[in-house]
């Protein structure tokens, strides 16, 4: 029997749309509810406790919409809150992000891998665990790319500002012999063309979104929670920021018109403003 309930997805902003894009390609029959917490973007510079509180509030809202699974499409929120979310909501399956250090370490030829992520992701236990388990013998060069999330949030994917940020991050890594770049923030896949232009075709750039889509499919299938193959999936988007501005940027990133609904924080809870 088809499970028509939606899958919930959230991020601090529009970055999680890179994951939504992969999910829709992999699971075109599923319905999705996407929440962009743009009132608090970026998460990467906030404390883990603060991000955990936001993640729990968003999850509670998604569960009021009868979501059958939640994809934490944010590396920072995954690092800060994934374990806590699974404990707080044991009946709900969660799929989270982790920097793709394992495939990078397995395939690097030079033994030098660049990792682009936020400060909170680098500070989290999840990243430390991945490095400990999979990156022994690999030299990891880390950079936080300060300001890049804000560029992408504003829709600036090709301008001087994102290029300058990425040049400063990547040029020293190239000099050190890097041959693989791990994107440890869901915003960053939207600037892959710019990254590839800087590092050249010989450097592999790893986008984790397709792997997250495959894992989500496995989780749903294991619970017999996939929607019918003849269903037409739909997407509902929310933001805690400005819906009109969000719709313009989201539409540009997804390549199609997007309607965005407003949400507002009331203490630690999310609500739709009364009409």
MARFILO-748185 format. One record per residue (C-alpha): x, y, z; residue in three letters. Coordinates in steps of 0.25 Angstrom, whole numbers, plus 2048, in hexadecimal, padded with zeros to 3 digits. Layout:
# residues N
XYZALA...
***
This chain:
# residues 275
800800800UNK80680E7FCUNK80A817807UNK806825803UNK80B82C80FUNK81683780CUNK82583680FUNK82A842817UNK836849813UNK83D85581AUNK84985E81AUNK84D86C81FUNK84A871811UNK84A86E803UNK856864803UNK84D858806UNK84785A7F8UNK8538537F3UNK84F8477FBUNK8408497F7UNK8448497E8UNK84B83C7EAUNK83F8367F1UNK83583A7E7UNK83E8347DCUNK83F8277E4UNK8318277E9UNK82882E7E0UNK81B8287E5UNK81E82D7F4UNK81883A7FAUNK821843801UNK82084F80BUNK82C85880BUNK82F861817UNK83A86C815UNK83D873823UNK84287F81DUNK83F887829UNK84B88182FUNK85487E823UNK86087B823UNK86087082DUNK86F86E82CUNK873879835UNK869876840UNK86B86D84CUNK86785E84BUNK85D860856UNK85686B84FUNK856863842UNK850857849UNK84586084FUNK841865841UNK84285683BUNK839851846UNK82F85C843UNK82F85A834UNK82D84B836UNK82184D83FUNK81B856834UNK81D84C82AUNK817841832UNK80A849833UNK80A847824UNK80A838826UNK81883681FUNK81C82881EUNK82B82B81FUNK834837821UNK84183B819UNK84A844820UNK84F84A814UNK85A85381BUNK86784E81FUNK86885782BUNK85A853830UNK85E84482EUNK86B846836UNK86384E841UNK856847842UNK85583983BUNK857831847UNK84E839850UNK843839845UNK84382A845UNK842829854UNK837834855UNK82F82E849UNK83281F849UNK82681B840UNK82B824835UNK83682082CUNK84182B829UNK84B82C81EUNK856835821UNK86383B81AUNK87183881DUNK87D83D815UNK88183280AUNK88E83080FUNK88D82180EUNK88C8217FEUNK89682C7FDUNK8A0824805UNK89E8177FEUNK8A081E7F0UNK8AA8297F2UNK8B78267EAUNK8C08307F1UNK8BB82E7FFUNK8B783C800UNK8A8840802UNK8A284E803UNK89584F80CUNK88C85B80BUNK88385D817UNK87E866822UNK88486882FUNK879860837UNK87B85482DUNK88A854830UNK88785583FUNK87D84A840UNK87F83C844UNK879836837UNK88583C82FUNK88F838839UNK88982A839UNK88A829829UNK89882E829UNK89C824834UNK89581882DUNK89981B81EUNK8A482581CUNK8B081F823UNK8BB82181AUNK8B482C812UNK8B883A813UNK8AC843815UNK8AC852812UNK8A1859818UNK89B867815UNK88E86D81AUNK88C87680EUNK886882816UNK87C88A80FUNK87987F804UNK86B87B80AUNK86788980AUNK86B88B7FCUNK86387F7F8UNK857883800UNK8568907F8UNK8578887EBUNK86588C7E8UNK86B8807E2UNK8758857D8UNK8798937DDUNK8868997E2UNK8838977F1UNK8818877F0UNK88D8867E6UNK89688E7F0UNK8918857FCUNK8948787F4UNK8A187D7EEUNK8A68807FCUNK8A2872801UNK8A68697F5UNK8B386F7F0UNK8BB86B7FCUNK8B585D7FCUNK8B985C7EDUNK8C78607F0UNK8C78557FBUNK8C384A7F1UNK8B48497F3UNK8AD8407E9UNK89F83F7EFUNK89684A7F5UNK88B8457FFUNK87F84F800UNK87B84F80FUNK87085980EUNK863857806UNK864865801UNK8718627F9UNK86C8597EEUNK8668657E8UNK87486B7E5UNK87A85E7E0UNK87C8647D2UNK88486F7D9UNK88C8667E1UNK88F85D7D5UNK8938697CDUNK89D86C7D8UNK8A385E7DBUNK8A28597CCUNK89D84C7C7UNK8A78437CDUNK8A28467DBUNK89683E7E0UNK88B8467E7UNK88183D7EFUNK8738417F1UNK86C8397FCUNK85E83C7F8UNK85C82F7EFUNK8618267FAUNK85782D803UNK84C82A7F9UNK85081B7F8UNK85081A807UNK842820808UNK83D8177FEUNK84380B806UNK83D810813UNK82F81280DUNK82F804806UNK8337FD813UNK82780381AUNK81E80080EUNK81C80F80DUNK81E8127FEUNK8138197F7UNK80C8137EBUNK8148127DEUNK8098197D6UNK8088257E0UNK80D8337DCUNK8158397E7UNK8148477ECUNK81C8507F4UNK81785A7FFUNK822865803UNK82286D810UNK82B878815UNK82D87F822UNK83388B81AUNK82C89380FUNK82488A806UNK8258937F9UNK8348947FAUNK8358857FDUNK82C8817F1UNK8358897E8UNK8428827ECUNK83C8747EEUNK8368767E0UNK8438797DAUNK84A86E7E1UNK8408637DDUNK83D8697CFUNK82E86A7D1UNK8248737D8UNK8238707E7UNK8188757F0UNK81D8777FEUNK81487880BUNK818880817UNK81B87A825UNK81E882831UNK82587E83EUNK81D87F84BUNK82787C856UNK82C86E852UNK82086A849UNK81D86D83AUNK810872836UNK809877829UNK80588582BUNK7F688782CUNK7F088C81FUNK
***
